[in-house]
């Protein structure tokens, strides 16, 4: 006689398309930020393939905050978003708080990306396509986080 095994630990939330897409965007943003951080820390030349001027952007004074490369700040941000997504799945009772946290991180990231895009266009007169990829990922995560908050609010 087989008895069903008891599940160890709290139940996991199911992931829908918004969670999956958020995770994919965060992974793309993470990889992009890792590349930008590596370029900055090793003083290598970015592989822009003639699109934009990555070196002008990545060697500018705006590429660091208090000596920390912007790419590393992006790595930390995307890792925090992925950690919050994983925690939300592991502890669904905290889903609202974690979704709100992801919204806050995405809002801050989007606002900072908008500032950096302004600096690229208006001050440096050079655009880094890798920076654009990160900005698009962060805006996508922000939009998805709003959708996820609205869905959680509708369920409550």
ChimeraX attribute file (.defattr): number of C-alpha atoms within 10 A of each C-alpha:
attribute: neighborCount
match mode: 1-to-1
recipient: residues
	/A:1	3
	/A:2	4
	/A:3	5
	/A:4	6
	/A:5	6
	/A:6	6
	/A:7	7
	/A:8	6
	/A:9	8
	/A:10	11
	/A:11	12
	/A:12	14
	/A:13	15
	/A:14	10
	/A:15	12
	/A:16	9
	/A:17	9
	/A:18	15
	/A:19	19
	/A:20	12
	/A:21	15
	/A:22	24
	/A:23	19
	/A:24	15
	/A:25	22
	/A:26	25
	/A:27	18
	/A:28	16
	/A:29	26
	/A:30	24
	/A:31	17
	/A:32	21
	/A:33	26
	/A:34	18
	/A:35	17
	/A:36	25
	/A:37	22
	/A:38	16
	/A:39	20
	/A:40	22
	/A:41	13
	/A:42	8
	/A:43	12
	/A:44	11
	/A:45	12
	/A:46	17
	/A:47	13
	/A:48	13
	/A:49	9
	/A:50	7
	/A:51	11
	/A:52	15
	/A:53	19
	/A:54	23
	/A:55	19
	/A:56	16
	/A:57	20
	/A:58	24
	/A:59	14
	/A:60	12
	/A:61	11
	/A:62	14
	/A:63	18
	/A:64	16
	/A:65	10
	/A:66	6
	/A:67	8
	/A:68	13
	/A:69	21
	/A:70	21
	/A:71	26
	/A:72	20
	/A:73	17
	/A:74	23
	/A:75	21
	/A:76	15
	/A:77	22
	/A:78	29
	/A:79	16
	/A:80	16
	/A:81	25
	/A:82	20
	/A:83	15
	/A:84	19
	/A:85	23
	/A:86	16
	/A:87	16
	/A:88	22
	/A:89	20
	/A:90	17
	/A:91	16
	/A:92	16
	/A:93	14
	/A:94	12
	/A:95	19
	/A:96	15
	/A:97	14
	/A:98	22
	/A:99	20
	/A:100	16
	/A:101	17
	/A:102	28
	/A:103	22
	/A:104	15
	/A:105	20
	/A:106	25
	/A:107	19
	/A:108	15
	/A:109	23
	/A:110	21
	/A:111	15
	/A:112	14
	/A:113	20
	/A:114	15
	/A:115	11
	/A:116	21
	/A:117	19
	/A:118	14
	/A:119	16
	/A:120	20
	/A:121	12
	/A:122	10
	/A:123	10
	/A:124	15
	/A:125	13
	/A:126	17
	/A:127	22
	/A:128	20
	/A:129	16
	/A:130	20
	/A:131	23
	/A:132	16
	/A:133	16
	/A:134	26
	/A:135	21
	/A:136	16
	/A:137	24
	/A:138	28
	/A:139	20
	/A:140	17
	/A:141	30
	/A:142	22
	/A:143	15
	/A:144	20
	/A:145	24
	/A:146	17
	/A:147	14
	/A:148	21
	/A:149	19
	/A:150	12
	/A:151	11
	/A:152	13
	/A:153	10
	/A:154	8
	/A:155	7
	/A:156	6
